[in-house]
Amino acid sequence: MTEWTVVVIGGGYAGIHAVKAVWKQYGAHAEGRKLRLLLLDPNPYHLRKVLLFKPAVGADKITVPWKQILPEAAEHVQGKARHVHADEKVLEYEDAEGNSVRLAYDTLVVAVGSVARETEPGLGGISLTGMESAVRIREAWGYNMQAARVENNAEERRRLLTAAVAGAGITGIETASELAYAMREEAARQGLNPQEIRVHLLNAQDRLFQEGSMKASRKLEEELAKCGVSVHHRCKAVREEYGNLMLSSGDALPVGLTVWTLGLVPNPAIRSFGLPVTKDGRLIVDECYRVKDARGVYGIGDCAFIVDPDNGEAARMTCKEAIPQAQRLGKIIAADKTGSQAPRHKQVMDGFTIGLGPGRGMTWTRKWGLDIIISGSLSYKIKRFVWDYASMLKS
């Protein structure tokens, strides 16, 4: 019996759900061939990327062992993809020891996702880009809290107890909320006045949550105020220096810490794969996630440029888009193997759930032309479920 080798590149949300979808579709065998299912990822664990703010405010663990997620017969290969030799159906990757390895495949799924956008060097503050930077953020405001305890100058103490989050996308909103909660809790533990904690959220747009309605934006800002977060609209951070965050307006905001949350960009590694990409570096695929002129190669998730064939809209870079894509991909691969008609990409329903600190959240969706908004503890339970579902964990 010959093997059918399926390789999934990337162990983010799209990647792990793609592995699950292929396994669900075929089990151990496919048309008389033994299935060899491999996941290539540089980490020895699955990183819950949407929870990156957690290590910035506490000791929550946001990594999950592969054995807890992958089907028993699937294998994790630790390494970084370097190039796809589409004509030969060979993937070239660098293993954990730095060696170059060539891996033959029958089917290849590119799901390398996105990375957090970093600030330019010299702008000060800390960009929330990974676990290491998250820990640095936690250490920075913790140090400021200690310094504030012994600071006699009231103005300097206020500065030390002030943080700013530059970038008001969903990551920025969730980071600011969690930061305000954690800093107030720590202030109370250290005998400081929690009401002196100030967290500013800088939003370059004229309102929060551009993806939703005006009503949802207003509700979100109300909930942030309850969390202790002050929102500044049409306000851009320029740089942090000498304890001040310089703003595009020319004003200076005294801060003890600036956290940059500037959104996502497609994983730059994909440019080296030798596959067609857009100007901004997303993999070009058709409505069935196939890569042109690369037989047996598919792309899904944040790294893929996917257009809904019915409305012409491109898929957003969110896990709520990636997971249905992965689930559909299993059926697409099966259809392509048999020569039958494959299902096409379909955009997901408008809907977002945003965490606003422990036990709080806001959920918004549009249905039947109506705005449906849920807030408080119920929304947080929904958010917890979504977080766990994305990482294939039981809530």
JONORVEN-V15518 format. One record per residue. RES is the residue in three letters. OMEGA is omega as a letter, one per 20 degrees, with the letter a starting at -180 (* if undefined). Layout:
[[RES,OMEGA] [RES,OMEGA]]
This chain:
[[MET,r] [THR,a] [GLU,r] [TRP,a] [THR,r] [VAL,r] [VAL,r] [VAL,r] [ILE,r] [GLY,a] [GLY,r] [GLY,a] [TYR,r] [ALA,a] [GLY,a] [ILE,r] [HIS,r] [ALA,r] [VAL,r] [LYS,a] [ALA,r] [VAL,r] [TRP,r] [LYS,a] [GLN,a] [TYR,a] [GLY,a] [ALA,a] [HIS,r] [ALA,r] [GLU,r] [GLY,r] [ARG,r] [LYS,a] [LEU,r] [ARG,a] [LEU,a] [LEU,r] [LEU,r] [LEU,r] [ASP,a] [PRO,a] [ASN,r] [PRO,a] [TYR,r] [HIS,r] [LEU,r] [ARG,a] [LYS,a] [VAL,r] [LEU,a] [LEU,r] [PHE,a] [LYS,r] [PRO,r] [ALA,a] [VAL,a] [GLY,a] [ALA,a] [ASP,r] [LYS,a] [ILE,r] [THR,a] [VAL,r] [PRO,a] [TRP,a] [LYS,r] [GLN,a] [ILE,a] [LEU,r] [PRO,a] [GLU,a] [ALA,r] [ALA,a] [GLU,r] [HIS,r] [VAL,a] [GLN,a] [GLY,a] [LYS,r] [ALA,a] [ARG,a] [HIS,r] [VAL,r] [HIS,a] [ALA,a] [ASP,a] [GLU,a] [LYS,r] [VAL,r] [LEU,r] [GLU,a] [TYR,r] [GLU,a] [ASP,a] [ALA,r] [GLU,r] [GLY,r] [ASN,r] [SER,a] [VAL,r] [ARG,a] [LEU,r] [ALA,r] [TYR,r] [ASP,r] [THR,a] [LEU,r] [VAL,r] [VAL,a] [ALA,a] [VAL,r] [GLY,a] [SER,r] [VAL,r] [ALA,r] [ARG,r] [GLU,r] [THR,r] [GLU,r] [PRO,r] [GLY,a] [LEU,r] [GLY,a] [GLY,a] [ILE,r] [SER,r] [LEU,a] [THR,a] [GLY,a] [MET,a] [GLU,r] [SER,r] [ALA,r] [VAL,r] [ARG,r] [ILE,r] [ARG,r] [GLU,a] [ALA,a] [TRP,r] [GLY,r] [TYR,r] [ASN,r] [MET,r] [GLN,a] [ALA,a] [ALA,a] [ARG,a] [VAL,a] [GLU,a] [ASN,a] [ASN,a] [ALA,a] [GLU,r] [GLU,r] [ARG,r] [ARG,r] [ARG,a] [LEU,a] [LEU,a] [THR,r] [ALA,r] [ALA,r] [VAL,a] [ALA,a] [GLY,a] [ALA,r] [GLY,a] [ILE,r] [THR,r] [GLY,r] [ILE,a] [GLU,r] [THR,a] [ALA,a] [SER,a] [GLU,a] [LEU,r] [ALA,r] [TYR,a] [ALA,a] [MET,r] [ARG,r] [GLU,a] [GLU,r] [ALA,r] [ALA,r] [ARG,a] [GLN,r] [GLY,r] [LEU,r] [ASN,a] [PRO,a] [GLN,r] [GLU,r] [ILE,r] [ARG,r] [VAL,a] [HIS,r] [LEU,a] [LEU,a] [ASN,a] [ALA,a] [GLN,a] [ASP,r] [ARG,r] [LEU,r] [PHE,a] [GLN,a] [GLU,a] [GLY,a] [SER,r] [MET,r] [LYS,r] [ALA,r] [SER,a] [ARG,r] [LYS,r] [LEU,r] [GLU,r] [GLU,a] [GLU,r] [LEU,r] [ALA,r] [LYS,r] [CYS,a] [GLY,a] [VAL,r] [SER,a] [VAL,r] [HIS,a] [HIS,a] [ARG,a] [CYS,r] [LYS,r] [ALA,a] [VAL,r] [ARG,r] [GLU,r] [GLU,r] [TYR,r] [GLY,r] [ASN,r] [LEU,a] [MET,a] [LEU,a] [SER,r] [SER,a] [GLY,r] [ASP,r] [ALA,r] [LEU,r] [PRO,a] [VAL,r] [GLY,a] [LEU,r] [THR,r] [VAL,r] [TRP,r] [THR,a] [LEU,r] [GLY,a] [LEU,r] [VAL,r] [PRO,r] [ASN,a] [PRO,a] [ALA,a] [ILE,r] [ARG,a] [SER,a] [PHE,a] [GLY,r] [LEU,a] [PRO,a] [VAL,r] [THR,r] [LYS,a] [ASP,r] [GLY,r] [ARG,a] [LEU,a] [ILE,r] [VAL,r] [ASP,a] [GLU,r] [CYS,r] [TYR,r] [ARG,r] [VAL,a] [LYS,r] [ASP,r] [ALA,a] [ARG,r] [GLY,a] [VAL,a] [TYR,r] [GLY,r] [ILE,r] [GLY,a] [ASP,a] [CYS,a] [ALA,r] [PHE,a] [ILE,a] [VAL,r] [ASP,a] [PRO,a] [ASP,a] [ASN,r] [GLY,a] [GLU,r] [ALA,r] [ALA,r] [ARG,r] [MET,r] [THR,a] [CYS,r] [LYS,r] [GLU,a] [ALA,a] [ILE,r] [PRO,r] [GLN,a] [ALA,r] [GLN,r] [ARG,a] [LEU,r] [GLY,r] [LYS,r] [ILE,r] [ILE,r] [ALA,r] [ALA,r] [ASP,r] [LYS,a] [THR,a] [GLY,r] [SER,a] [GLN,a] [ALA,r] [PRO,a] [ARG,r] [HIS,r] [LYS,a] [GLN,r] [VAL,r] [MET,r] [ASP,r] [GLY,a] [PHE,r] [THR,a] [ILE,r] [GLY,a] [LEU,a] [GLY,a] [PRO,r] [GLY,a] [ARG,r] [GLY,r] [MET,r] [THR,r] [TRP,r] [THR,r] [ARG,a] [LYS,r] [TRP,r] [GLY,a] [LEU,r] [ASP,r] [ILE,a] [ILE,r] [ILE,r] [SER,r] [GLY,a] [SER,r] [LEU,r] [SER,r] [TYR,r] [LYS,r] [ILE,a] [LYS,r] [ARG,r] [PHE,a] [VAL,r] [TRP,a] [ASP,r] [TYR,a] [ALA,r] [SER,r] [MET,r] [LEU,r] [LYS,r] [SER,*]]
